[in-house]
Amino acid sequence: MLYRVYSPMLEQESIIEAQNAMQAKRKFCRLWGISPSDEWHGISTMQARRLTEEERREELKKWGLEA
């Protein structure tokens, strides 16, 4: 599943492939080099939302992986 993860503190957004929202947030932390437990930038400050089927198709199309 694809998740859109947003960090208001970093003002960054990424599309992450994960099994659930928590895993998506952890992968986002690894990607941006921040500690998941950081109280100002960590998981507790992030938002993760699973992409709808239409959004998923659009993202895959952008990546050249039309499915």
CNS distance restraints for C-alpha pairs under 8 A (distance, minus, plus):
assign (resid   1 and name CA) (resid  17 and name CA) 5.63 0.50 0.50
assign (resid   1 and name CA) (resid  18 and name CA) 5.71 0.50 0.50
assign (resid   1 and name CA) (resid  19 and name CA) 6.10 0.50 0.50
assign (resid   1 and name CA) (resid  20 and name CA) 7.68 0.50 0.50
assign (resid   1 and name CA) (resid  50 and name CA) 7.12 0.50 0.50
assign (resid   1 and name CA) (resid  51 and name CA) 7.77 0.50 0.50
assign (resid   2 and name CA) (resid  15 and name CA) 6.56 0.50 0.50
assign (resid   2 and name CA) (resid  16 and name CA) 5.61 0.50 0.50
assign (resid   2 and name CA) (resid  17 and name CA) 4.48 0.50 0.50
assign (resid   2 and name CA) (resid  18 and name CA) 6.28 0.50 0.50
assign (resid   2 and name CA) (resid  50 and name CA) 5.92 0.50 0.50
assign (resid   2 and name CA) (resid  51 and name CA) 5.81 0.50 0.50
assign (resid   2 and name CA) (resid  56 and name CA) 6.80 0.50 0.50
assign (resid   3 and name CA) (resid  15 and name CA) 5.59 0.50 0.50
assign (resid   3 and name CA) (resid  16 and name CA) 5.20 0.50 0.50
assign (resid   3 and name CA) (resid  17 and name CA) 6.22 0.50 0.50
assign (resid   3 and name CA) (resid  18 and name CA) 7.02 0.50 0.50
assign (resid   3 and name CA) (resid  21 and name CA) 6.98 0.50 0.50
assign (resid   3 and name CA) (resid  24 and name CA) 6.56 0.50 0.50
assign (resid   3 and name CA) (resid  48 and name CA) 6.17 0.50 0.50
assign (resid   3 and name CA) (resid  49 and name CA) 5.33 0.50 0.50
assign (resid   3 and name CA) (resid  50 and name CA) 4.29 0.50 0.50
assign (resid   3 and name CA) (resid  51 and name CA) 5.55 0.50 0.50
assign (resid   4 and name CA) (resid  13 and name CA) 6.95 0.50 0.50
assign (resid   4 and name CA) (resid  14 and name CA) 5.82 0.50 0.50
assign (resid   4 and name CA) (resid  15 and name CA) 4.61 0.50 0.50
assign (resid   4 and name CA) (resid  16 and name CA) 6.36 0.50 0.50
assign (resid   4 and name CA) (resid  48 and name CA) 5.60 0.50 0.50
assign (resid   4 and name CA) (resid  49 and name CA) 5.32 0.50 0.50
assign (resid   4 and name CA) (resid  50 and name CA) 6.33 0.50 0.50
assign (resid   4 and name CA) (resid  51 and name CA) 6.60 0.50 0.50
assign (resid   5 and name CA) (resid  13 and name CA) 5.61 0.50 0.50
assign (resid   5 and name CA) (resid  14 and name CA) 5.44 0.50 0.50
assign (resid   5 and name CA) (resid  15 and name CA) 6.29 0.50 0.50
assign (resid   5 and name CA) (resid  16 and name CA) 7.03 0.50 0.50
assign (resid   5 and name CA) (resid  24 and name CA) 7.01 0.50 0.50
assign (resid   5 and name CA) (resid  25 and name CA) 6.54 0.50 0.50
assign (resid   5 and name CA) (resid  28 and name CA) 7.11 0.50 0.50
assign (resid   5 and name CA) (resid  46 and name CA) 6.95 0.50 0.50
assign (resid   5 and name CA) (resid  47 and name CA) 5.65 0.50 0.50
assign (resid   5 and name CA) (resid  48 and name CA) 4.33 0.50 0.50
assign (resid   5 and name CA) (resid  49 and name CA) 6.57 0.50 0.50
assign (resid   6 and name CA) (resid  11 and name CA) 7.35 0.50 0.50
assign (resid   6 and name CA) (resid  12 and name CA) 5.93 0.50 0.50
assign (resid   6 and name CA) (resid  13 and name CA) 4.37 0.50 0.50
assign (resid   6 and name CA) (resid  14 and name CA) 6.67 0.50 0.50
assign (resid   6 and name CA) (resid  46 and name CA) 5.73 0.50 0.50
assign (resid   6 and name CA) (resid  47 and name CA) 5.25 0.50 0.50
assign (resid   6 and name CA) (resid  48 and name CA) 6.43 0.50 0.50
assign (resid   7 and name CA) (resid  11 and name CA) 5.61 0.50 0.50
assign (resid   7 and name CA) (resid  12 and name CA) 5.55 0.50 0.50
assign (resid   7 and name CA) (resid  13 and name CA) 6.43 0.50 0.50
assign (resid   7 and name CA) (resid  41 and name CA) 7.46 0.50 0.50
assign (resid   7 and name CA) (resid  45 and name CA) 6.60 0.50 0.50
assign (resid   7 and name CA) (resid  46 and name CA) 4.69 0.50 0.50
assign (resid   7 and name CA) (resid  47 and name CA) 6.58 0.50 0.50
assign (resid   8 and name CA) (resid  12 and name CA) 6.98 0.50 0.50
assign (resid   8 and name CA) (resid  45 and name CA) 7.20 0.50 0.50
assign (resid   8 and name CA) (resid  46 and name CA) 6.84 0.50 0.50
assign (resid   9 and name CA) (resid  40 and name CA) 7.26 0.50 0.50
assign (resid   9 and name CA) (resid  41 and name CA) 5.93 0.50 0.50
assign (resid   9 and name CA) (resid  45 and name CA) 7.35 0.50 0.50
assign (resid  10 and name CA) (resid  41 and name CA) 7.11 0.50 0.50
assign (resid  14 and name CA) (resid  28 and name CA) 7.28 0.50 0.50
assign (resid  16 and name CA) (resid  24 and name CA) 5.83 0.50 0.50
assign (resid  16 and name CA) (resid  27 and name CA) 7.28 0.50 0.50
assign (resid  16 and name CA) (resid  28 and name CA) 7.12 0.50 0.50
assign (resid  17 and name CA) (resid  24 and name CA) 6.75 0.50 0.50
assign (resid  18 and name CA) (resid  23 and name CA) 5.85 0.50 0.50
assign (resid  18 and name CA) (resid  24 and name CA) 5.18 0.50 0.50
assign (resid  19 and name CA) (resid  23 and name CA) 6.52 0.50 0.50
assign (resid  19 and name CA) (resid  24 and name CA) 7.48 0.50 0.50
assign (resid  20 and name CA) (resid  24 and name CA) 6.30 0.50 0.50
assign (resid  21 and name CA) (resid  25 and name CA) 6.25 0.50 0.50
assign (resid  21 and name CA) (resid  48 and name CA) 5.58 0.50 0.50
assign (resid  21 and name CA) (resid  49 and name CA) 6.93 0.50 0.50
assign (resid  21 and name CA) (resid  50 and name CA) 7.40 0.50 0.50
assign (resid  22 and name CA) (resid  26 and name CA) 6.32 0.50 0.50
assign (resid  22 and name CA) (resid  43 and name CA) 7.94 0.50 0.50
assign (resid  22 and name CA) (resid  48 and name CA) 7.93 0.50 0.50
assign (resid  23 and name CA) (resid  27 and name CA) 6.17 0.50 0.50
assign (resid  24 and name CA) (resid  28 and name CA) 6.14 0.50 0.50
assign (resid  24 and name CA) (resid  48 and name CA) 7.14 0.50 0.50
assign (resid  25 and name CA) (resid  29 and name CA) 6.26 0.50 0.50
assign (resid  25 and name CA) (resid  36 and name CA) 7.94 0.50 0.50
assign (resid  25 and name CA) (resid  43 and name CA) 5.99 0.50 0.50
assign (resid  25 and name CA) (resid  46 and name CA) 7.07 0.50 0.50
assign (resid  25 and name CA) (resid  47 and name CA) 7.87 0.50 0.50
assign (resid  25 and name CA) (resid  48 and name CA) 6.79 0.50 0.50
assign (resid  26 and name CA) (resid  30 and name CA) 6.35 0.50 0.50
assign (resid  26 and name CA) (resid  36 and name CA) 6.25 0.50 0.50
assign (resid  26 and name CA) (resid  43 and name CA) 7.05 0.50 0.50
assign (resid  27 and name CA) (resid  31 and name CA) 6.08 0.50 0.50
assign (resid  28 and name CA) (resid  32 and name CA) 6.24 0.50 0.50
assign (resid  29 and name CA) (resid  33 and name CA) 5.76 0.50 0.50
assign (resid  29 and name CA) (resid  34 and name CA) 5.02 0.50 0.50
assign (resid  29 and name CA) (resid  35 and name CA) 6.33 0.50 0.50
assign (resid  29 and name CA) (resid  36 and name CA) 5.91 0.50 0.50
assign (resid  29 and name CA) (resid  42 and name CA) 7.13 0.50 0.50
assign (resid  29 and name CA) (resid  43 and name CA) 7.63 0.50 0.50
assign (resid  30 and name CA) (resid  34 and name CA) 6.42 0.50 0.50
assign (resid  30 and name CA) (resid  35 and name CA) 7.73 0.50 0.50
assign (resid  34 and name CA) (resid  38 and name CA) 7.50 0.50 0.50
assign (resid  34 and name CA) (resid  41 and name CA) 7.20 0.50 0.50
assign (resid  34 and name CA) (resid  42 and name CA) 6.88 0.50 0.50
assign (resid  35 and name CA) (resid  41 and name CA) 7.70 0.50 0.50
assign (resid  35 and name CA) (resid  42 and name CA) 5.93 0.50 0.50
assign (resid  36 and name CA) (resid  41 and name CA) 7.73 0.50 0.50
assign (resid  36 and name CA) (resid  42 and name CA) 4.37 0.50 0.50
assign (resid  36 and name CA) (resid  43 and name CA) 5.16 0.50 0.50
assign (resid  37 and name CA) (resid  42 and name CA) 5.24 0.50 0.50
assign (resid  37 and name CA) (resid  43 and name CA) 6.57 0.50 0.50
assign (resid  37 and name CA) (resid  44 and name CA) 7.82 0.50 0.50
assign (resid  38 and name CA) (resid  42 and name CA) 4.42 0.50 0.50
assign (resid  38 and name CA) (resid  43 and name CA) 7.56 0.50 0.50
assign (resid  39 and name CA) (resid  44 and name CA) 6.97 0.50 0.50
assign (resid  39 and name CA) (resid  45 and name CA) 7.58 0.50 0.50
assign (resid  40 and name CA) (resid  45 and name CA) 6.87 0.50 0.50
assign (resid  41 and name CA) (resid  45 and name CA) 6.12 0.50 0.50
assign (resid  41 and name CA) (resid  46 and name CA) 7.81 0.50 0.50
assign (resid  42 and name CA) (resid  46 and name CA) 6.99 0.50 0.50
assign (resid  51 and name CA) (resid  55 and name CA) 5.61 0.50 0.50
assign (resid  51 and name CA) (resid  56 and name CA) 5.74 0.50 0.50
assign (resid  52 and name CA) (resid  56 and name CA) 6.05 0.50 0.50
assign (resid  53 and name CA) (resid  57 and name CA) 6.24 0.50 0.50
assign (resid  54 and name CA) (resid  58 and name CA) 6.33 0.50 0.50
assign (resid  55 and name CA) (resid  59 and name CA) 6.22 0.50 0.50
assign (resid  56 and name CA) (resid  60 and name CA) 6.17 0.50 0.50
assign (resid  57 and name CA) (resid  61 and name CA) 6.08 0.50 0.50
assign (resid  57 and name CA) (resid  66 and name CA) 6.85 0.50 0.50
assign (resid  57 and name CA) (resid  67 and name CA) 6.92 0.50 0.50
assign (resid  58 and name CA) (resid  62 and name CA) 6.33 0.50 0.50
assign (resid  59 and name CA) (resid  63 and name CA) 6.36 0.50 0.50
assign (resid  60 and name CA) (resid  64 and name CA) 6.17 0.50 0.50
assign (resid  60 and name CA) (resid  65 and name CA) 4.92 0.50 0.50
assign (resid  60 and name CA) (resid  66 and name CA) 5.33 0.50 0.50
assign (resid  60 and name CA) (resid  67 and name CA) 7.08 0.50 0.50
assign (resid  61 and name CA) (resid  65 and name CA) 5.62 0.50 0.50
assign (resid  61 and name CA) (resid  66 and name CA) 4.76 0.50 0.50
assign (resid  61 and name CA) (resid  67 and name CA) 7.88 0.50 0.50
